[in-house]
Amino acid sequence: MQGEQREAAGPVPAIDHAQALVSLKGVSKRFGATLALNQVSIDFHPGEIHCVLGENGAGKSTIGKIIGGLYAPDEGTLEVGGGGVAFKTIKDSRARGLAMVFQELSLAPDLSVRANLRLGSQKAGGPFSLLRHAEETEEARAVLVSLGCELDVEIPVRELSVGSQQLVEIAKALLQAPTLLILDEPTAMLGAAEKGNLFKVLRGLRDAGKSLVLVTHHVDDVVELADRVSIMRNGSLVDSFLMHPGLDANHILERLTGGKLPKATPTDGRQEHSEEVLRIDGLRRRCGAPESIGVRRGEIIGLYGVVGSGAERLIHALSGAARCREFQFELAGRRFDPRDPADAAACGVSYLPAGRASNGIFPSLSIRENLCLSMLDRLGRYGFVSSNAERAETSRTLSHFGVKYADMDLPITGLSGGNQQKVLMARAMARARHVLVLEEPTAGIDISAKLSLHDRIRDLAQSGVCVVLLSSDLMETIQLCHSVLTFYEGRVAQRYENPTLGDQAEIVADVLGQNSAAH
Ligand SMILES: Nc1ncnc2c1ncn2[C@@H]1O[C@H](COP(=O)(O)OP(=O)(O)OP(=O)(O)O)[C@@H](O)[C@H]1O
């Protein structure tokens, strides 16, 4: 079965595919009142890409964190190579050849790409340290190039887009040459081109006998890559099957959601007669001609391009995340030049940045505090915030956004990744008066929750806010937006009005610079 899906490779060393490399046997894990894993038994085999699916909070990352040495099981055993192990730290897991790419980026923003790639695996100095330094730099570059990420390894990580940071994070794990690699939502912030490179690397590793575990909400990725699929629900493993060419995305969706997935609906036509709230000047078309764009109240506009295409620069300038003289904005008829996101928010432009761990959450604050930060003025009178009002509003909003939580007063870091993202989304939406700027809003969010978040975004637009969306998920961009601007090498390639799925191929060709119409 698996041989049919693979690319031709050189001679493969003899690997015992039947023997699991890593197994969980009857593992349970509890956090306070939450049973994150309930008697889970699962095997990960060499030479296999094993996709683990399930809704937000189902327990997928907890499996990864137990294998990665972050958590110890409360019950049951973790086995590596057939023998029980008790990891106390990530280092113990690494020493057994197991590597992890977590959902939250863990890079040191002020260190260079090269320093980040070596972090945690530096060898002591010595007479050959210079030579080794050169070798390591070369090795790091080669891994990045294999991921299609050709960047200067001496620049600080904070200067990279979140998509590039994600690739650096993956490169860091690959440099450990692991026998088992777990990737938790690796494609959440990657576009089609970056994804293609990553998948090629993953297939190569699988064909060399490594074990790959992919935690994902992207069913199309599963169809493209998986040899085996396991489905988690409420902490239990509820289904596990081998892939074969007869299994398509609909089949997997059916098994994942039990046939309860609401149908995705495209956004209705734009409110042509509403007032223009945002004007963007300073854009250039590919031919060099200037482009000025007006966005009306109620309109959802999408920006689409590969990592580094220029779309992020526009988003960051509009949200105040970075000063960029290239663009000029008018907001509700007045010049708008935000110094920072707080300044933008004060003018009614709310921003949800990509990369929640580094850019969005306050890890030491509770779920309630994280949510209510933007609502304090609405919840209080004369500078005093009513605790009852705050709790009632928190409870209402968490349920409206489908957040799965045990106690709103516990730290937000106790929520699963997707549930943290829903809280940040709710916070950003609450403070949008004129414009909501969304960057990768549904990264890490499960399929059903994503559809309902799309409805929340449409509702907000209907109420008169204009939404500017940057998402690497092309389907999402098309389904949600009234119009889409494609970007290539810092210029606007094309504008699509009322885009449909039929525009997909042309949009991808635009952003890869292959579309002559865009020149
Ligand atoms: N450190 C923690 N403290 C408290 N609760 C936790 C902690 N880690 C996980 N949980 C809880 O365990 C459950 C499973 O979380 P987990 O992160 O494994 O889910 P997931 O399937 O990976 O979700 P997502 O798709 O959103 O990433 C969730 O209810 C979560 O809130």
The ligand as a MOL file (V3000), in Angstrom:
LIG
                    3D

  0  0  0     0  0            999 V3000
M  V30 BEGIN CTAB
M  V30 COUNTS 31 33 0 0 0
M  V30 BEGIN ATOM
M  V30 1 N -0.4800 22.2760 30.8250 0
M  V30 2 C -1.7880 22.1000 30.8620 0
M  V30 3 N -2.5150 22.5210 31.9220 0
M  V30 4 C -3.8530 22.3620 31.9710 0
M  V30 5 N -4.5830 21.7550 31.0140 0
M  V30 6 C -3.9110 21.2980 29.9310 0
M  V30 7 C -2.5020 21.4580 29.7990 0
M  V30 8 N -2.1210 20.9110 28.6220 0
M  V30 9 C -3.2460 20.4580 28.0280 0
M  V30 10 N -4.3100 20.6800 28.8250 0
M  V30 11 C -5.7080 20.3220 28.5130 0
M  V30 12 O -5.7070 19.0070 27.9770 0
M  V30 13 C -6.6370 18.8900 26.9070 0
M  V30 14 C -5.9110 18.3660 25.6800 0
M  V30 15 O -5.0240 19.3650 25.2230 0
M  V30 16 P -4.1180 19.1790 23.9330 0
M  V30 17 O -3.2430 20.3780 23.8510 0
M  V30 18 O -3.4580 17.8610 23.9530 0
M  V30 19 O -5.2150 19.2120 22.7670 0
M  V30 20 P -5.0150 19.1780 21.1920 0
M  V30 21 O -5.7960 18.0260 20.6610 0
M  V30 22 O -3.5750 19.1930 20.8670 0
M  V30 23 O -5.7180 20.5400 20.7560 0
M  V30 24 P -5.3520 21.6200 19.6200 0
M  V30 25 O -5.8360 21.0460 18.3340 0
M  V30 26 O -6.1650 22.8130 20.0090 0
M  V30 27 O -3.8910 21.8660 19.6870 0
M  V30 28 C -7.2340 20.2890 26.7240 0
M  V30 29 O -8.4950 20.3230 27.3670 0
M  V30 30 C -6.2660 21.2140 27.4190 0
M  V30 31 O -6.9240 22.3440 27.9390 0
M  V30 END ATOM
M  V30 BEGIN BOND
M  V30 1 1 1 2
M  V30 2 1 2 3
M  V30 3 2 2 7
M  V30 4 2 3 4
M  V30 5 1 4 5
M  V30 6 2 5 6
M  V30 7 1 6 7
M  V30 8 1 6 10
M  V30 9 1 7 8
M  V30 10 2 8 9
M  V30 11 1 9 10
M  V30 12 1 10 11
M  V30 13 1 11 12
M  V30 14 1 11 30
M  V30 15 1 12 13
M  V30 16 1 13 14
M  V30 17 1 13 28
M  V30 18 1 14 15
M  V30 19 1 15 16
M  V30 20 2 16 17
M  V30 21 1 16 18
M  V30 22 1 16 19
M  V30 23 1 19 20
M  V30 24 2 20 21
M  V30 25 1 20 22
M  V30 26 1 20 23
M  V30 27 1 23 24
M  V30 28 2 24 25
M  V30 29 1 24 26
M  V30 30 1 24 27
M  V30 31 1 28 29
M  V30 32 1 28 30
M  V30 33 1 30 31
M  V30 END BOND
M  V30 END CTAB
M  END
